[in-house]
């Protein structure tokens, strides 16, 4: 019985981690039957979703042995990784569509430095999906841990990208939550790829 309670507590926590920032983002927005406004309202949601799921992944690295006792760990990582892939494609794509695929317009609105940081983070993140798709080849099998580290660096870069560019992250509860996610993700990464390996 306790195992079932813990399992559903973990699942509930995971949903709250992802859905709370989305709700805080959407609750005060103005909506209209305007495709451009709709895309501008929604595109940050995909960024929020990708980041929060990746935060869960970083925490999974810390608590993996314990989590494996209660959930199908590998399935969780596989299924949520697909959600992340969809989100990191739609997040920039919707913005590009609203801007007529003009990077000049994007740079007029957002800081060019943090836009570039987001692009670099995106490229590093996508290495995970490329590596996973090509994992049957020896090169990707041998370098899988390096690919995980590269994609994790991409994830951390997206934290600074989102914190600097996200209008909804400028103040309030969501900014506090976001800083908490970012700081704990950095600590989790240090533990998973540093301390944890030294302790083996």
C-alpha positions as CSV (number, residue, x, y, z in Angstrom):
1,X,0.0,0.0,0.0
2,X,2.8,2.4,0.9
3,X,4.5,1.7,-2.4
4,X,1.3,2.7,-4.3
5,X,1.0,5.9,-2.3
6,X,4.6,6.8,-2.9
7,X,4.2,6.1,-6.6
8,X,1.2,8.3,-7.1
9,X,2.8,11.0,-4.9
10,X,5.8,11.0,-7.3
11,X,3.4,11.2,-10.3
12,X,1.4,14.0,-8.7
13,X,4.6,15.9,-7.9
14,X,5.8,15.6,-11.5
15,X,2.5,17.0,-12.9
16,X,2.6,19.9,-10.4
17,X,6.2,20.7,-11.4
18,X,5.1,21.0,-15.1
19,X,1.6,22.4,-14.8
20,X,2.2,25.1,-12.1
21,X,4.4,27.3,-14.2
22,X,2.0,26.8,-17.2
23,X,-0.9,28.0,-15.1
24,X,0.9,31.0,-13.8
25,X,1.8,31.9,-17.4
26,X,-1.7,31.5,-18.8
27,X,-3.9,32.8,-16.0
28,X,-3.6,36.6,-16.8
29,X,-3.2,36.5,-20.6
30,X,-5.6,38.2,-22.9
31,X,-7.1,35.9,-25.6
32,X,-8.7,36.6,-29.0
33,X,-9.4,34.9,-32.2
34,X,-6.2,36.1,-33.7
35,X,-3.7,33.4,-34.9
36,X,-0.7,35.7,-34.2
37,X,-1.8,36.5,-30.7
38,X,-2.6,32.9,-30.0
39,X,0.9,31.8,-31.1
40,X,2.6,34.6,-29.1
41,X,0.6,33.5,-26.1
42,X,1.3,29.8,-26.5
43,X,5.0,29.6,-27.7
44,X,6.4,30.4,-24.2
45,X,4.3,27.5,-22.8
46,X,6.3,25.0,-24.9
47,X,9.5,26.5,-23.5
48,X,8.2,26.3,-20.0
49,X,7.1,22.7,-20.5
50,X,10.4,21.6,-22.0
51,X,12.4,23.2,-19.2
52,X,10.3,21.8,-16.3
53,X,10.5,18.3,-17.8
54,X,14.2,18.6,-18.2
55,X,14.4,19.8,-14.6
56,X,12.6,16.6,-13.6
57,X,15.2,14.7,-15.6
58,X,18.0,16.4,-13.7
59,X,16.4,15.5,-10.4
60,X,15.9,11.9,-11.7
61,X,19.7,11.7,-12.0
62,X,20.0,12.4,-8.3
63,X,17.3,10.1,-7.1
64,X,17.4,7.4,-9.8
65,X,18.1,4.4,-7.5
66,X,15.2,5.3,-5.2
67,X,12.8,6.2,-8.1
68,X,13.4,2.9,-9.8
69,X,11.7,1.2,-6.9
70,X,8.4,3.0,-7.5
71,X,8.1,3.9,-11.2
72,X,9.0,2.6,-14.6
73,X,12.0,4.9,-14.7
74,X,13.2,4.1,-18.3
75,X,9.7,4.5,-19.7
76,X,9.3,7.8,-17.9
77,X,12.5,9.2,-19.4
78,X,11.7,7.9,-22.8
79,X,8.1,9.2,-23.0
80,X,9.0,12.6,-21.5
81,X,12.0,13.0,-23.7
82,X,9.6,12.8,-26.7
83,X,7.5,15.6,-25.2
84,X,10.6,17.7,-24.7
85,X,11.6,17.1,-28.4
86,X,8.1,18.3,-29.6
87,X,8.3,21.3,-27.2
88,X,11.8,22.5,-28.2
89,X,10.7,22.3,-31.9
90,X,7.4,24.2,-31.4
91,X,8.8,26.8,-29.0
92,X,11.1,28.6,-31.5
93,X,9.0,27.6,-34.5
94,X,5.9,29.4,-33.3
95,X,7.9,32.6,-32.6
96,X,9.6,32.4,-36.0
97,X,6.2,32.1,-37.7
98,X,4.8,35.2,-35.9
99,X,7.9,37.1,-36.9
100,X,7.8,36.0,-40.5
101,X,10.9,33.9,-40.0
102,X,12.9,37.1,-39.5
103,X,15.7,37.0,-36.9
104,X,16.0,40.8,-37.3
105,X,12.5,41.2,-35.9
106,X,13.3,38.8,-33.0
107,X,16.4,40.7,-32.2
108,X,14.5,44.0,-32.2
109,X,12.2,42.6,-29.5
110,X,14.5,40.4,-27.5
111,X,18.1,40.7,-26.4
112,X,20.3,39.3,-29.2
113,X,22.7,37.9,-26.6
114,X,20.1,35.7,-24.9
115,X,18.5,34.8,-28.2
116,X,21.9,33.4,-29.3
117,X,22.2,31.7,-25.9
118,X,18.9,30.0,-26.5
119,X,20.0,28.9,-30.0
120,X,23.2,27.4,-28.6
121,X,21.2,25.7,-25.8
122,X,18.8,24.3,-28.4
123,X,21.6,22.9,-30.5
124,X,23.2,21.2,-27.5
125,X,19.8,19.9,-26.3
126,X,19.1,18.3,-29.7
127,X,22.3,16.3,-29.6
128,X,20.4,14.0,-27.1
129,X,17.7,13.2,-29.7
130,X,20.2,12.8,-32.5
131,X,22.4,10.6,-30.4
132,X,19.4,8.5,-29.2
133,X,18.2,8.0,-32.8
134,X,21.7,6.9,-33.8
135,X,22.5,4.9,-30.7
136,X,22.8,1.7,-32.7
137,X,26.2,3.0,-34.0
138,X,29.3,2.3,-31.9
139,X,30.4,6.0,-31.9
140,X,27.2,7.1,-30.2
141,X,27.2,4.1,-27.8
142,X,30.8,4.9,-26.7
143,X,30.1,8.6,-26.3
144,X,26.6,8.4,-24.8
145,X,27.7,9.8,-21.4
146,X,29.4,12.8,-23.2
147,X,26.2,13.3,-25.2
148,X,24.2,13.4,-21.9
149,X,26.6,16.0,-20.5
150,X,26.4,18.1,-23.7
151,X,22.6,18.1,-23.7
152,X,22.6,18.9,-19.9
153,X,24.8,22.0,-20.6
154,X,22.2,23.0,-23.2
155,X,19.5,22.6,-20.6
156,X,21.4,24.9,-18.2
157,X,21.9,27.5,-20.9
158,X,18.2,27.5,-21.6
159,X,17.7,28.5,-17.9
160,X,19.6,31.7,-18.4
161,X,17.9,32.3,-21.8
162,X,14.4,31.9,-20.3
163,X,15.2,33.9,-17.1
164,X,16.5,36.9,-19.2
165,X,13.9,36.8,-22.0
166,X,10.7,35.5,-20.4
167,X,8.4,38.4,-19.6
168,X,6.4,36.3,-17.2
169,X,9.7,35.5,-15.4
170,X,10.6,39.1,-14.7
171,X,8.9,39.1,-11.3
172,X,6.4,37.4,-9.1
173,X,5.9,33.8,-8.0
174,X,7.0,32.3,-11.4
175,X,10.4,34.0,-11.2
176,X,11.0,32.6,-7.7
177,X,10.0,29.1,-8.9
178,X,12.2,29.4,-11.9
179,X,15.3,30.4,-9.9
180,X,14.6,27.5,-7.6
181,X,14.5,25.2,-10.6
182,X,17.6,26.6,-12.1
183,X,19.7,26.5,-8.8
184,X,18.6,22.9,-8.0
185,X,19.2,21.8,-11.6
186,X,22.8,23.1,-11.4
187,X,23.3,21.4,-8.0
188,X,21.7,18.2,-9.4
189,X,24.0,18.3,-12.4
190,X,27.1,18.7,-10.2
191,X,26.0,15.8,-8.1
192,X,25.1,13.5,-11.0
193,X,28.1,14.1,-13.2
194,X,30.6,14.9,-10.5
195,X,30.1,13.8,-6.9
196,X,28.0,10.7,-7.8
197,X,30.7,9.4,-10.1
198,X,33.5,10.1,-7.6
199,X,31.6,8.1,-5.0
200,X,31.4,5.0,-7.2
